[in-house]
Amino acid sequence: MTPFFIAGRPASSDDAVEIRHPFDGRIVGTTSNATPEQVEAAVAAAAAVAREAAALPASARAAALDHVSARLKERADEVARLITAENGKPMKWSRGEVARAVSTFRWAAEEARRFSGAVQRLDTDPAATGRIALVKRVPRGPVLGIAPFNFPLNLVAHKVAPAIAVGAPIVLKPAPATPLSALLLGEILAETDLPEGMWSVVPLPNDRAPGLVADPRLPVVSFTGSGPVGWQIRDAVPRKHVTLELGGNAAVVVCEDWDDLEWAAGRIATFSNYQAGQSCIAVQRVYVHDRHFDALADRLVAAVEAQRTGDPGDEATDVGPLISEDAARRVEAWVGEAVSAGAKLLTGGARDGSAYAPTVLADVPADAKVVAEEVFGPVLVLARIGSDEEGFAAVNASQYGLQAGVFTRRLDRAFEAHRVLDVGGVVVGDVPSYRADQMPYGGAKASGVGREGLASAMADYTEERVMVLTGLVL
């Protein structure tokens, strides 16, 4: 049985949990849920060590982060296979996730070394002659990190790494379906010299999370997951600092001036189906200028049909199963509703257990779930537009606003998209699924509040504290 970690030490309980492969249902590992007493021990230890953690030298924090990055790189093949086993994503994408986690911890180490604050002159007013301010950021306190199943290592890294970088203790709750990658990360963290209590990895069923969320000793909550749960968390603890990454229904606009339809089709086909569409920025809505619609539709269907489906353990597989058969049934139902309402099925539309075939729809009513909600499955919707401006308006006609992709070579059009699109990020010349782990990442509207990306998350986990020095000759 794989142990979990309470205050940096391995632990277990009698509440055993079996983790099964989404592709074939075989058991790939076992762990256990923490008891209420163990959860209390983790939170109490985080509160007790908070001052010591905040006072850790930058060299100590950076050294721990560098160690995690190096060990993940050394164990990359093992970690990738574990991700595939518990999550079901193909090995090619699991290897990419490990590489990103290596980078995430490396970036956190670098940010920890330059997390220095600023000096501000105050003698711009005669009354403040001889005064200067030192402005630094200090941890708000221990962090509760709640991670989702779709990136069971790297989205855990985006909770843990910035907390260590700023010297904030963290209690991490991994997704119940995919705890094993987080527990392996705990094994690596246990090799560092971080003080006891600075981190815990605590598996819990979701119905036991509200108690952790409400605990006043955890003043920061960083949540990635479904919108209804995220907003419930924020409403439940209005006096806490809560960051939410809640997904979206990412859109692409193929503008009138774009000429490389093969590139666009290939990128859209790949990134509507990578992770079986279980990514917050997987391509879901595609708005194509009338000039290109027919030619791109043909290329796109061919590119989607070329995506290889099957056993995610096969290195050649592009699209694996969804996280569960229930998830695949939901996608099947949503596509069925759209077709019943008049949508045209261009390819796909078939479920096999927990797998759903890569699917392209056209002529979909705007109120269909596959347009209005987050599908979180391998489904994309094609729509024809008469102008680029119409495409931008269609992107904005959504409750979500995480990222958008705009295929254009016009600099003025790129700046227009950046100005008018109500999203957290605009990717020009590519799909919205691009993310560099050091850049600010988050959304507008129902896609959440706050930003991930190492420096951005470090700012969210901290607050400014000012020291004014008096009687100085500047």
Secondary structure, 3 states (H helix, E strand, C coil): CCCEEECCEEECCCCEEEEECCCCCCEEEEEECCCHHHHHHHHHHHHHHHHHHHCCCHHHHHHHHHHHHHHHHHCHHHHHHHHHHHHCCCHHHHHHHHHHHHHHHHHHHHHHHCCCCEEEECCCCHHHCCCEEEEEEEECCCEEEECCCCCCCHHHHHHHHHHHHHCCCEEEECCCCCCHHHHHHHHHHCCCCCCCCCEEECCCCHHHHHHHHHCCCCCEEEEECCHHHHHHHHHHCCCCEEEEECCCCCEEEECCCCCCHHHHHHHHHHHHHHHHHCCCCCCCEEEEECCCHHHHHHHHHHHHHCCCECCCCCCCCCECCCCCHHHHHHHHHHHHHHHHCCCEEEECCCEECCEECCEEEECCCCCCHHHHCCCCCCEEEEEEECCHHHHHHHHHCCCEECEEEEECCCHHHHHHHHHHCCCCEEEECCCCCCCCCCCCECCEECCEECCECHHHHHHHCEEEEEEEECCCCC
